[in-house]
């Protein structure tokens, strides 16, 4: 993979890329968009999926020097539903992990005092997480265009079966980053595009969009990309790309891990939306589980369906561990305590109190979370993707989760909006 930062190439690259694929926010390691979502019209120049018509629109880029003022409203601890009942000691290790990751972020200095105090208090007898948060942080209600309610979806880390070599039953390749994939960084020329990346490939002296999913499949092993593994199920591989990370159990019983490495530059298109538009699934059936059931019943039509989404994710192999996958903050995600957010509205690493309901239920799910991940489908101020953990049960929860929710950002005085 190569990066280009030359002003002279900007016009040609930008126009070539925008001819078929508008620049989109770059997904990040350890993070995938939410599980397949039911149809709704996506914005013309953003990456879907919009899991429901209730999804709030993406906010404008933050104002330099006051990035949060537009979307926050000062609150009291009593405003947070269930705050007094949450076991904050369970969230404390994830908070300490966030302190490790936030140090390298632009807003890191505003967290230094609080994180230093947290590390000093960590493990001390009599330490009270609730007293710490209430002493050193202040809650702010997050608003999306003035609306306190938004969308909460779920994601997880799937388990696949795979092989180091192509063999009978293991024929679906997991691709690494191609050698000819260009990533064009425009931020040196246009600072307002600092979170945008244009991807393409060179044809002579011209940059053109990279291959789409169907074109990548047609090229097969001619694609100049390493094949990391072969897995046994095309639809499971598709959902691995949606989630952005996963584990693979090999034939000898060993386990390895795959993390997001890059993407071909095309906007994500929901195949659940395609099935509903065709009348093959009802709206309420367009969950990850519903799509998997359709795929098992229609194996001959699966390739056509998957190719309706031109986006394609490339992976890197990482050692297996007991920790969660690495999120955008650079620290392992914690089951049911990490969320993916839109970093234009919520700073990476910050504690966020989430008030929502359990999947397909009205049962309250109120708890302190850590904003440790991002995702190309996570757009808007009141928008979160709830990390359920690893395996089948986590996948079932994530696949059903499309709930309304409210969010409160916890900030130290040094980081308070002006």
N, C-alpha and C positions, 0 to 999 in steps of 0.2 A: 504494500500500500504506500502511496506517495502523497504528500501534501503540497499544494501550490499556494503561494502567497504573493503573487505578482500582479500589480495593478494593470499591466498591459493586457493580461489575459482576462480581466474581469468581464468586459462586455461580452466577449465570445462565449465564455464559460456560462455566465449567468443566463444569457439568452438561449444557449443550447440546452441547458438544464431545464429552464422554464418552459421550453417548447412542449414538453410532455410531463414534466415533474417539477412542481414548485418546490423551492427549498423548504425543508422541514426541520424541526428541532431534532437534534441527534439523540436517539435513545442511549441509555447508559448501561454499563455492565451490571449484571445481576438483576436487572429490571426488565420486565416485559410489560407490554400493554396489558390491560385487564383481560380476563378470559373473554371468549367470544360474546359479543353483546347483541341484543336485539336491534332491529333497524331504527334509524332515525336519520334525517338528512344531515350529512356532514357539511361544515363550512367549506366554501369552494376552494380555499387555498390552505387548509390545514389538514393534518393527518387525522383520520378518524381513529377509532370508532366512537361515535357518540352513543353510549350505552342506552340512553333513553332520551325522549324529547325534553326531559326535565334538566338535562345537563346544562350547567351554566356556561355562557360563552367565555372564551379565553379573555383575560383582561389585557389592557394595553401594557407595553413594556414599562417597567418601573421607572420612576423619575430618579435620576442620580441624586444621591444625598438624602432622599426621603422615600426609599423604595416601598415602604409598607403603609404609608399614611392613608392612601386611598382605600385600602381594603380592611382596615382594622378599626375597632371601636373598643375603648377601655371598658373592662368588665370587672366584676367582683367574683371571688371564689365561690360564693353562694349561687352565682349564675350558672355554674357548670353542673349539669345534671349528674348525680351520682358521684361527685368528686369525693365526698366524705367516705364513700363505700369502696372505692377502688383500692386494691392492694398495691400501693405505689412502690413497695419494696421489690415487687416483681419487675417493675419498669426501670428500677435504678441501674442494673448492669447495662441496659441498653443506653441509658443516659450517659454513663461513664464512657461507653464506646463512642457515642456521638461527640463527646468532648475530645476524644483522640482525633476524630475525623474533621471536626470543625476548625481545628487550628490552622489548616492550610487554606481555608476559604477566605474570601475578601472580608467577610463579616466576622472572622475569627477573633480579632482583637477585642470586640465588644463582649465576647464570651469568656475572655481569659480569666477575669477575676472570679466569676462564678465557677468555672471549671477547675481552677486552682483550689477553691474552697471545697468543691465536690471531691476532688482527689484526696484532699487532706482528711475529709470526713469518712471516706470510703472504708468500710470494714471496722470502724471504731465502735467499741461497745456503746450502746445507747443511741446510736445514730438513728434518726427519725427522718425518713425520706419526705414525708408530708410536710414536716416543719421546715425542712431545707427549702423545698420548692416555694412554700408560702412566704418564707423570709426573704429569699433572694430573687424571686421571679414575680412578674405581674401578668395576669391573664388579659388577653385582648380577643374579642369576638372577631372572627374573620368573616367578611362580607363579600359577596359577589354581586357587583352592581347594586349594592344596598340590600341584597337578599341574603339572610343568614343561612338559608338551607341550600344544600347542593347534593351531589351524587357520591356515593361510596361503593366501589366495586372491590373485587378481591383477586389476588393472584397467589401463586404457590410455586413450589419447586417439584416438577414431575420426576417420576422414575421411568426409564426406558430400558429395554433389553437390547444389547448390542454386541458387536464383534469387531476385532481389529482388522479383519479381512472380509471381503465380500464372500458370502457363503449362502447356501440354500436357506431361505427364511430371513437372511440379514442382507438386504439389498438396497436399503434407503441410505444414501450417503449424507453424512454430516460434514459440511464444507467449512474450511477455514477461510481466512481473508484472501481473496485473489490478488495476485501480484500486479494486475493491471487496474485495480480499483484506485481511482484518484479521489482524494478528499480536498476540496477547495475551501480554505478558510478566508472569509471575506472581512473579518473583524479589523484587520489592520487598515483597511480602506474605509469601511463603514462600521464604526463602533456599535451602531444600533443593531447590527446583525451578528453580535458576538455569540449568540446561541444558535446560529444557523450554520449548516454545512451543506455544500453542494457536492454531490458525488457524480462521477462520470468515468469515461475512459478515452484514451487518445486514438483517433483514427487519422493517421498522417499528422498534420499540425492542428487538427480540430478536436475539441473536446465535445463529446456527445454523451447523452445519458447512458448509464450502465445498463447491462442486460436486465430485463424483467424476470420474474419468477419462471414464466413459461419458457423464456429464452435460455435461462440458466439450466433448466431441466433438459431442454433440447440439446444443449451443448454437451451435457454430461461430463465425462472425464476430459474433454477438450478444454474445459474451463481451467485457466491457470491458477488453481487453488488447491491447497492440500486437502485430502480427504482424511478427516480425523478418525472417524468411526463409521460403521454401518449399523443401522438399527432396523428393527423388524416391522415397523408400522409407519406408514406415510402420514396418517392423520395425527399420530402421537408426535411425530417429528414436527409437523406443522404447529401443534400446540406448544412444543418446546420453543419454537421460534416466537410464538406469541408471548410466552412467559419470560423468555430471555435467558434462562438458566435452568439447569436440571442435572440429574445424576443418571448414569448409565451403568447397569449391571452387566458385566461381561460374562462370556461362557464359562470361564474358569472361576467364577464367583467373586472376582475382584470388582471394586466399584471405582468409577472415575467420575469426574465432574466437568460439565461444559458451562462456560460463561459467555455472554454476549461479547462479540469482538467488533462487529461493524454491520452495516446494512447497505443495501444496494441503492438507496436514495429515493425509492418510490414510496408514495403515501400508502399507509395501511388501508385496506378495504375489507370490511367485515363480511365473511362468508355466511354468517348467520343472517345478515341482511339480504344477501343474495337468495338464500333459501326461502325466506319469508316473501320476498318480492315475487318469487316464482310460484308461490302458493304451496310449497312442499313442506313447510313447517309453519305452525302458528306462532304468533309473536311470543307467547309465553313458553314455547318449546325451543326457542332459539338460544339455549344455553350451551355451554361446552358439552354437557352430557347429551343434549338433544342432537347436536351436530355429530358427535361420535356415533350415536345410534343410527343416524341417517347414513353415515359413511359405511358402517358395517352392512347396512341393507342395500347399498348402491355402490359396490366396489368398482364397477365399470365406469362410473361417472365421477369418481373421486378426483382424478387429475384435473378434469374440466373445472370442478368446483374450486379446488385449491388455487388454480391459476387465475381465478377471478380476483385474487389478491396479488398484485404485482410485486409487493414488498417481499424481500428475502433477507433473512438474518444469517450472518456468518459467525462462527463460534471460535473460541480458543479453549484448549483443554487445560484444566488446573487440577492440582492434587485434591483428592477427597479428604474431607475432615468432618468432624462432628458439628462444626459451626454452620450457620446458615450461609447462603450465597452472599457474595460481596455486592453491596448496593452502590449507588452513585456517590455516596459519601466516602466510600473506600473502606467501610467497616462491615463485618458480617451482619446480616439481617437477623432479627430476633422474632421467633414465631409469635404472632398475635400482639406484638408490641412495635413493629416497624410498619411504616406506611410510605408509599410513593406519593409525591406531591408535585405541584407545578412550582419550580423554584423562582419564578417571576413574582410569586405572591407569598410563598412560605420559604424562609431560608433553610437550606439543607442543614441538618443536624439539630434543629430546634425541637423542643418538646411541643407536642400538639395534643390537646385534649379533644377526644372524638366522642360525639354523642350520636349514635345511630342504632340500628336494630340488627338482629341476627338474620342470616340469609333466609329469604322467604318466610319471614316471621315478624311479629310485632314485639318480640321480646327485646328489651333494651340491651344494647351493647355499648356501655359507657366506660371509657378507660383512657389513661394517658398513653400516648403513642410517641414515637420518635420519627421525625421526617428524615429518613435515611436513604431514600431512593427517589428516582424520577422515572418518567415513562412517556413515550411519544403520544400515548392516548390520554395522558393525565394533564388536562388543560383547564385552567380556571382557578379562581381563588378558593372556593369551597368545593374542593375535589380531592378525593383520596382513593388510593388503591391499598387495600388492607392485606398484609402478608400473612397467610395462614400457616405457612410452614412447608413441610416436605411430605410427599406421598399421596396415596389415594384419598384418604379421608380429608386431607387439606384441599385436594383438588375438587372434591365434591362441594365443600364449603365455598371455595373461591368461585366455582362455576355457577353457583346459584346466587351469588351476592350482587345485588343491584338495589341498594337501599338509599333512602333519603338520609341526610345527616347534617350535623352542624359541627363546627370546628372552632377551637380557641387556641390561639398561639400564646405560648409562655415565653416571656422575654425578660432579660435583666434590664435594669434602668439604663445601662450604657447603650442598649440596642433599641430602646423605646422609640416609636415613631414621633417625629416632630409635628 
